[in-house]
Amino acid sequence: MGVLDRIALAALPVVPTRLMRMMSLRYIAGERLEQAVERLAGLTSEGFRGALDILGEDVASETEARGIAGEYAAAADALRERKIDAYISVKPTHLGLRLSEELAHELYSQLVQHVDTLNSFVRIEMEDHTTTDATLRIFERIRESSPQRLGVALQSRLLRTSQDIDALLEGPLNVRMVKGVYLEPARIAYTDPTPIREAYLEGTRRLWERGAFVALATHDELMAEELVALAKSMGIGQDQYEFQVLLGVRTPLWRAWRDAGHPVRVYVPYGPNWRAYSTRRLKKNPEVFRHVLKDLVRR
Ligand SMILES: Cc1cc2nc3c(=O)[nH]c(=O)nc-3n(C[C@H](O)[C@H](O)[C@H](O)COP(=O)(O)OP(=O)(O)OC[C@H]3O[C@@H](n4cnc5c(N)ncnc54)[C@H](O)[C@@H]3O)c2cc1C
């Protein structure tokens, strides 16, 4: 990372809201549901699938958790109404997991029942390791009755993931494989990129072996090539995989995947809590900051 990028990073917390908003539009659809629906409609017309996320986590009260579940239900309705091929992707702590596992279970169950009437789907996201057990319990409890409507995410960074794959119940299974965005302690997680990639490939192989659909959520070009080669060697078809990517991250790469005939689902976040999410994205790619500044100077 160059000196200018380092300066840009250090300045992120004090960047004025207007400027942050400008940079954020690359990574988020906006603050309102209608903006997210428009963005997803555009992506659908370009041949992509979508996943919709309301920004935020760790609600402070049951009322707030119920409000978020209501917003997700309304979002699923809006997608259905516009015939957009997209589903909702929901963080457990946004539905109150840290307040009560029963509450989160109840709200995910309600969402799954709701999307069942819309012929849609709910993805349970995976947060830091303190939530893994409860998240998997909720997933398995609901999967028993609605296996086609619900999927989970697993993190190759965590040492436990290999056992978690073994422990998943038989039956239809839909897993989003990710490296894991939370920096976990070395006693429970790989910390170097190589074992994280190896565990990703191995986890995917084992999931495919047991017949699962695997959403390959990554922007790692080399790993993606290895995943495609693995799928080919195992005779895995498009009924068992898709790529999943974040809006605004390495866009030319995933356009090329689409052009090569791979199914690609784009993750589109929206909501008033956009600043923290965008800061995380910009930290990974401070070049965006430089481009926006250059644009401003030119005007
Ligand atoms: C659709 C989707 C859903 C996800 N859901 C979860 C989840 O439920 N739980 C969880 O823990 N993690 C989730 N993640 C995040 C994931 O765990 C990784 O942290 C993230 O995808 C980066 O890893 P990578 O495989 O892209 O490889 P990396 O090696 O990290 O990145 C490959 C390349 O892409 C660029 N890049 C990657 N991510 C970003 C970014 N955010 N901003 C800018 N540039 C970037 C890097 O600079 C690098 O050049 C999700 C990711 C995606 C794409």
The ligand as an SDF file (V2000), in Angstrom:
LIG
                    3D

 53 58  0  0  0  0  0  0  0  0999 V2000
  -21.6510  -12.5070   -1.1550 C   0  0  0  0  0  0  0  0  0  0  0  0
  -20.7650  -12.5520    0.0490 C   0  0  0  0  0  0  0  0  0  0  0  0
  -21.2900  -12.8690    1.2770 C   0  0  0  0  0  0  0  0  0  0  0  0
  -20.4790  -12.9380    2.4150 C   0  0  0  0  0  0  0  0  0  0  0  0
  -21.0120  -13.3410    3.6060 N   0  0  0  0  0  0  0  0  0  0  0  0
  -20.2010  -13.5060    4.6840 C   0  0  0  0  0  0  0  0  0  0  0  0
  -20.6870  -14.0620    5.8920 C   0  0  0  0  0  0  0  0  0  0  0  0
  -21.8650  -14.4390    6.0310 O   0  0  0  0  0  0  0  0  0  0  0  0
  -19.8140  -14.1770    6.9380 N   0  0  0  0  0  0  0  0  0  0  0  0
  -18.4870  -13.8210    6.8220 C   0  0  0  0  0  0  0  0  0  0  0  0
  -17.7360  -13.9690    7.7950 O   0  0  0  0  0  0  0  0  0  0  0  0
  -18.0100  -13.3040    5.6770 N   0  0  0  0  0  0  0  0  0  0  0  0
  -18.8170  -13.1440    4.6060 C   0  0  0  0  0  0  0  0  0  0  0  0
  -18.2960  -12.6430    3.4370 N   0  0  0  0  0  0  0  0  0  0  0  0
  -16.9310  -12.0720    3.4170 C   0  0  0  0  0  0  0  0  0  0  0  0
  -15.8680  -13.1370    3.1800 C   0  0  0  0  0  0  0  0  0  0  0  0
  -15.7500  -13.9240    4.3280 O   0  0  0  0  0  0  0  0  0  0  0  0
  -14.5080  -12.4920    2.8840 C   0  0  0  0  0  0  0  0  0  0  0  0
  -14.1170  -11.6910    3.9530 O   0  0  0  0  0  0  0  0  0  0  0  0
  -14.4850  -11.6350    1.6280 C   0  0  0  0  0  0  0  0  0  0  0  0
  -15.2230  -12.2270    0.6090 O   0  0  0  0  0  0  0  0  0  0  0  0
  -13.0440  -11.4620    1.1500 C   0  0  0  0  0  0  0  0  0  0  0  0
  -12.4840  -12.7020    0.8220 O   0  0  0  0  0  0  0  0  0  0  0  0
  -12.2340  -13.1800   -0.6930 P   0  0  0  0  0  0  0  0  0  0  0  0
  -12.5800  -14.6090   -0.7630 O   0  0  0  0  0  0  0  0  0  0  0  0
  -12.9240  -12.2890   -1.6420 O   0  0  0  0  0  0  0  0  0  0  0  0
  -10.6670  -13.1440   -0.8690 O   0  0  0  0  0  0  0  0  0  0  0  0
   -9.5750  -12.0270   -0.5710 P   0  0  0  0  0  0  0  0  0  0  0  0
   -8.2840  -12.7280   -0.7920 O   0  0  0  0  0  0  0  0  0  0  0  0
   -9.8080  -11.3570    0.7310 O   0  0  0  0  0  0  0  0  0  0  0  0
   -9.8350  -10.9660   -1.6960 O   0  0  0  0  0  0  0  0  0  0  0  0
   -9.5740  -11.2100   -3.0650 C   0  0  0  0  0  0  0  0  0  0  0  0
   -9.4650   -9.8630   -3.7530 C   0  0  0  0  0  0  0  0  0  0  0  0
  -10.6840   -9.1250   -3.6770 O   0  0  0  0  0  0  0  0  0  0  0  0
  -10.4910   -7.8710   -3.0240 C   0  0  0  0  0  0  0  0  0  0  0  0
  -11.5420   -7.7090   -2.0160 N   0  0  0  0  0  0  0  0  0  0  0  0
  -12.0830   -8.7160   -1.3400 C   0  0  0  0  0  0  0  0  0  0  0  0
  -13.0570   -8.2450   -0.5060 N   0  0  0  0  0  0  0  0  0  0  0  0
  -13.0690   -6.9170   -0.6640 C   0  0  0  0  0  0  0  0  0  0  0  0
  -13.8360   -5.8760   -0.0980 C   0  0  0  0  0  0  0  0  0  0  0  0
  -14.7600   -6.1310    0.8010 N   0  0  0  0  0  0  0  0  0  0  0  0
  -13.6090   -4.6000   -0.5120 N   0  0  0  0  0  0  0  0  0  0  0  0
  -12.6720   -4.3470   -1.4380 C   0  0  0  0  0  0  0  0  0  0  0  0
  -11.9150   -5.3040   -2.0180 N   0  0  0  0  0  0  0  0  0  0  0  0
  -12.1000   -6.5600   -1.6430 C   0  0  0  0  0  0  0  0  0  0  0  0
   -9.1620   -7.9590   -2.3150 C   0  0  0  0  0  0  0  0  0  0  0  0
   -8.5120   -6.7080   -2.2830 O   0  0  0  0  0  0  0  0  0  0  0  0
   -8.4000   -8.9510   -3.1590 C   0  0  0  0  0  0  0  0  0  0  0  0
   -7.7670   -8.3090   -4.2260 O   0  0  0  0  0  0  0  0  0  0  0  0
  -19.0910  -12.6190    2.2900 C   0  0  0  0  0  0  0  0  0  0  0  0
  -18.5580  -12.3190    1.0530 C   0  0  0  0  0  0  0  0  0  0  0  0
  -19.3520  -12.2980   -0.0700 C   0  0  0  0  0  0  0  0  0  0  0  0
  -18.7250  -12.0260   -1.3960 C   0  0  0  0  0  0  0  0  0  0  0  0
  1  2  1  0
  2  3  1  0
  2 52  2  0
  3  4  2  0
  4  5  1  0
  4 50  1  0
  5  6  2  0
  6  7  1  0
  6 13  1  0
  7  8  2  0
  7  9  1  0
  9 10  1  0
 10 11  2  0
 10 12  1  0
 12 13  2  0
 13 14  1  0
 14 15  1  0
 14 50  1  0
 15 16  1  0
 16 17  1  0
 16 18  1  0
 18 19  1  0
 18 20  1  0
 20 21  1  0
 20 22  1  0
 22 23  1  0
 23 24  1  0
 24 25  2  0
 24 26  1  0
 24 27  1  0
 27 28  1  0
 28 29  2  0
 28 30  1  0
 28 31  1  0
 31 32  1  0
 32 33  1  0
 33 34  1  0
 33 48  1  0
 34 35  1  0
 35 36  1  0
 35 46  1  0
 36 37  1  0
 36 45  1  0
 37 38  2  0
 38 39  1  0
 39 40  1  0
 39 45  2  0
 40 41  1  0
 40 42  2  0
 42 43  1  0
 43 44  2  0
 44 45  1  0
 46 47  1  0
 46 48  1  0
 48 49  1  0
 50 51  2  0
 51 52  1  0
 52 53  1  0
M  END
$$$$
